[in-house]
Amino acid sequence: MKIKKDQVNKYVNTPFFVIFIGIIILLKTIFFYNNTVAMNEAIDMNMFLGTVSFIIIIVSLIDILPNRARMITVLVVDLLLSILLFADNIYYSFSSNVLSVAQIDNLQYGGEIMKTLPTLLEFKQILYFADLIVIALLLIFRVIKIQKVNENKKILYIFKGIYALIAILIFCFVSLDYVNQGTQVLYNKDMQIRNATILGYHISDIINETNVASKAKYSEYDEFKKDYDKLKEEFDKDYGEIKYNFAGMAKGKNIILLQLESIQEFVVDAKINGKEITPNLNKFLKENIEFTNMHMQSYSTTADSEHTAMTSTFPLENGMAFAKYFANDYDDIFKMYHQNNYFTSYMHGNYPYFWNRGNVYGRLDIDKTEFKEDFEDISENINGDLSDELLYDQAIEKLKGYGKPFFAEIVTASSHTPYVLDGLKDRSKVSIDVGKYKDTYFGNYLEAVNYADYAFGLFVNGLKEAGLYDDTVILVYGDHNGLTMYDNELLDFLKTENPNINDINIKLNYTRVLCGLKIPGIDHVEIFKMINKLDVKPTLCYLSGIEDGISLGTNMFDSKNYVCLNNERIITDKYYYDGNWYEIESGNQVNLNSIDNKTREELEKYENEMRNILDLSMSITLNNLLQNR
């Protein structure tokens, strides 16, 4: 039966069309969940019912409006929510996180994700806008019209009153509860979304950000210090045993803290088409101390890694510690070494305005900051940053001139997303053939890592030729993940080594980064215990015989057997926590009632300590507690 245009318009210009759009929005939101927080599990019923509640509110409030305003409003709301879900989906693919209003200050650094955007887009994401595209075409070709319709005012008022009453009741008794659940979860965004839905999350995120300092548990230093000392006493009691006694072995020696861009641990000793991906790093690790279980401190940026290694505190939202709280006081690593008569230096092959590094490092006890404009030769740039090779070559010359024992942090960038090595003059420096992965995001990543390894090899040789290597401690680590958690080519590559890889293994692969430590006089040691960036400062101070100050990390050589991330993840040698506990080997969720009391108490202790650490860290940053002690 042929449907006439006037019949179509009759239905389009009624409240039932708004209900239809509401159903479409619900389907889009379910699609979002299936591609993000519920990618590998069923959608939680609480999250589903909460989403339905929010959409009923939206539909009910829109249906109260007059006809033409109603039609325009529902399409605008559909468009805005589609953009929001799409943006959250893209950002989740990029960082396993969703957007926050706290990141508005970071828009100036949007180029970082924009470079990666083409690799994150998938054709299926058009579904966020499919209905709007169809409606737009129908409007353009005048198949449907948004027009004023004569309505029975008496019936209209009755329906509007019912809709208004439903909206108010649901908002009061259901939706406010979901938003409140979102505001109660401070650190784990996946849990916030599960508790509050994605719509409630964004409302609670705005509420949280309007008075961000109120989220901090401690507002006074004395109160903070009391609980900090108590936590440290518990750490000393439970984890104080030192397996490798390296205390003071770096005293008076040069220290190089080397942060490598996006180098994950899985590339160590891995081969592609018969060739090692990182031969120089492999050699360094086999000659020195190799940590196989360093985890990044958060799903975050390079700046966050620098912040945590420097201060032994957790970052906030991506880059926020650098962007917004750069004027804070910390017992940072530069202060510790400067007070102990070391020459302190920071080097990066980008300009000081990027991630606000000029302001951050300009306030610290650093004798020499070296940014891009401070290097004589800037003739080779990879994706806008000084190439690793050029950075290392000139860094060695600068190190030679520092004189007395120095502490130098060097941050590289050639293995930065999008990994295309744009600007590299001699591609023969990439020594691997990625085969079937050629021109994929994963293949580009392997090539960029291989070049970064090539440059690292030159750096080590250069230090030896300059007479600096033998008397220098070098701690090298990857700053954060380089690939998305579920990159298809990455999973294909990992399954060649472990066909039975489970979801927990994949999540751990995402957070695990390369880490090695050279201590003069110490041969190869392989350490499997869990560590992360919070442990950098206390470890180097321990090696150098320097009093550490306030640090939330612990010595890498003690017996502490778990780490936590700033989004409430906990990693032990056997278990993984993400709101629930999972066995790493099997990937199965742990039934706490079915395990022995000792293990259950241990896991509960880890949860309590994790929340204590996060509360202490957030308070230090938000309330600048270490100022004027």
Secondary structure, DSSP 4 states (H G I P E B T S, - for coil): -PPPHHHHHHHHTSHHHHHHHHHHHHHHHHHHHHTTTTTTSPPPHHHHHHHHHHHHHHHHHHHTS-HHHHHHHHHHHHHHHHHHHHHHHHHHHHHSS---GGGGGGGGGTHHHHHHHHHH--GGGGGGTHHHHHHHHHHHTTSS--------HHHHHHHHHHHHHHHHHHIIIIIHHHHHHHHH--S-HHHHHHHHHHHHHHHHHHHHHHTGGGG-S--SHHHHHHHHHHHHHHHHHHH---SS--TTTTTTSEEEEEEETT-BGGGTT-EETTEES-HHHHHHHHHSEEES-EE-SSS--HHHHHHHHHHSS---STTHHHHTSTT-----HHHHHHTTT-EEEEEESS-TTGGGHHHHHHTSS-SEEE-GGG-S----EETTEEPHHHHHHHHHHHHHTS-SSEEEEEE--TT-TT---TT-S-GGG-----GGGTTSHHHHHHHHHHHHHHHHHHHHHHHHHTT-STTEEEEEEE-S-SS-TT-HHHHHHHHHH-TT--HHHHHHHHHEE-EEEE-TT---EEE-S-EEGGGHHHHHHHHHT----S-SS--TTS---EEE-TTS-EEESSEEESSSEEETTT-PBP-GGGS-HHHHHHHHHHHHHHHHHHHHHHHHHHTTTTTT-
